[in-house]
Amino acid sequence: MINMHHAHLMASDIETTIAFWRDGFDAEVAYDVTFAGARNVFLRVGTGRIHLYDQAPKTVGQGTVHHVGIQTDELEAVVERVRALGWSVTDIRTEPTAAYAMVKGPDNLLVETFQPDPAQVPAHLHEFFGVSSVS
């Protein structure tokens, strides 16, 4: 079995980064430990995981990680919540199979927050996106 376990992100201000994910995306701290000489924090975001390393990124903004994708079935509520926390969020955009908004988080990390439309997602992608057919 091979599963993607986590995205590893460097954090110039780990407390701000934890708060961003916790307050904006309902993340939960699963593990907080000093490892390899630095604080390491594992977060659960729904069924996904993010591993934060308490060290500033060598560069900020888009680089090796273009964005992190967060799927939700409450796009408008998440966008409102993240905006209320003071983070930059684009307007919600609609494509044929999903709606999305881009959030600029700590260290200028882009977070694509999206909501698939089950009626428009092709059947062969239902399992991938965790959606069911709409009758």
C-alpha positions in Angstrom: 0.0 0.0 0.0 1.3 3.5 -0.8 -0.5 6.5 0.6 0.5 10.1 0.6 0.9 10.7 4.4 1.5 14.5 4.6 2.6 17.7 3.0 5.7 19.1 4.8 5.7 22.8 5.2 8.3 25.1 6.7 6.9 27.8 9.1 8.6 31.1 9.9 6.0 31.6 12.7 4.7 28.2 13.7 2.0 29.5 16.1 0.5 31.7 13.4 0.7 28.8 10.9 -1.0 26.4 13.4 -3.7 29.0 14.0 -4.2 29.5 10.3 -4.9 25.8 9.7 -6.8 25.3 13.0 -9.1 28.4 12.9 -9.5 28.5 9.1 -9.7 24.9 8.2 -10.6 23.0 11.4 -7.2 21.4 11.6 -6.4 19.5 14.8 -2.9 19.1 16.3 -2.2 15.3 16.2 1.4 15.4 17.4 3.7 18.1 18.6 7.3 17.1 19.3 10.9 18.2 19.0 12.6 16.2 16.4 15.9 16.8 14.6 16.5 19.9 16.7 13.3 21.7 15.9 9.6 21.7 16.8 7.6 19.5 14.5 3.8 19.7 14.5 1.5 17.2 12.7 -2.0 18.5 11.9 -5.0 16.6 10.7 -7.1 18.4 8.2 -10.1 16.2 7.5 -8.6 12.9 6.2 -5.3 14.7 5.2 -2.3 15.6 7.1 0.2 18.5 7.2 3.6 18.4 8.9 4.9 21.8 10.1 8.6 22.3 10.7 9.4 25.3 13.0 11.9 26.8 10.6 11.5 29.6 8.1 11.4 28.5 4.5 14.5 29.3 2.4 12.1 31.2 0.0 8.5 32.2 0.5 5.7 32.2 -2.0 5.3 29.8 -4.9 8.2 27.4 -5.4 8.3 23.6 -5.2 4.9 23.6 -3.6 2.5 25.6 -5.8 -0.4 25.2 -3.5 -2.1 22.8 -1.0 -5.6 21.7 -2.0 -8.3 21.6 0.6 -11.6 20.0 -0.3 -14.8 21.0 1.5 -18.5 20.8 1.2 -18.9 24.2 2.9 -16.9 26.4 0.5 -18.8 29.7 1.3 -18.6 29.2 5.0 -14.8 28.4 4.9 -14.1 31.4 2.7 -16.1 33.7 5.0 -14.3 32.3 8.1 -10.8 32.6 6.6 -11.5 36.2 5.4 -12.8 37.1 8.9 -9.5 35.9 10.3 -7.8 38.5 8.1 -6.3 36.3 5.4 -6.4 37.2 1.7 -8.9 35.1 -0.2 -10.0 35.4 -3.8 -13.7 35.5 -4.8 -15.2 32.1 -5.3 -14.7 31.0 -8.9 -16.9 28.4 -10.6 -15.6 25.8 -13.1 -17.7 23.0 -14.8 -16.9 20.5 -12.1 -16.1 22.5 -9.0 -16.1 25.9 -7.3 -12.9 27.2 -5.6 -11.2 30.1 -3.9 -7.5 30.7 -3.4 -6.3 31.7 0.1 -2.9 33.3 0.7 -1.7 31.9 4.1 1.4 32.2 6.2 4.7 32.5 4.3 2.5 33.3 1.2 1.5 29.7 0.8 -1.4 29.3 -1.6 -4.3 27.1 -0.4 -6.8 26.1 -3.1 -10.1 25.6 -1.2 -12.5 23.8 -3.4 -15.9 22.1 -3.5 -16.6 19.5 -6.2 -20.1 19.4 -7.8 -21.1 15.8 -7.5 -23.5 16.2 -10.5 -20.7 17.3 -12.7 -17.7 15.3 -11.6 -17.2 12.4 -14.1 -18.2 9.0 -12.6 -14.7 7.6 -12.8 -13.5 10.4 -10.4 -16.3 10.0 -7.8 -14.1 7.8 -5.5 -11.1 10.1 -5.9 -13.1 13.1 -4.8 -15.2 11.2 -2.3 -18.5 12.2 -4.0 -21.6 10.2 -4.8 -23.8 10.3 -7.8 -26.7 12.7 -7.6 -30.1 11.2 -8.6 
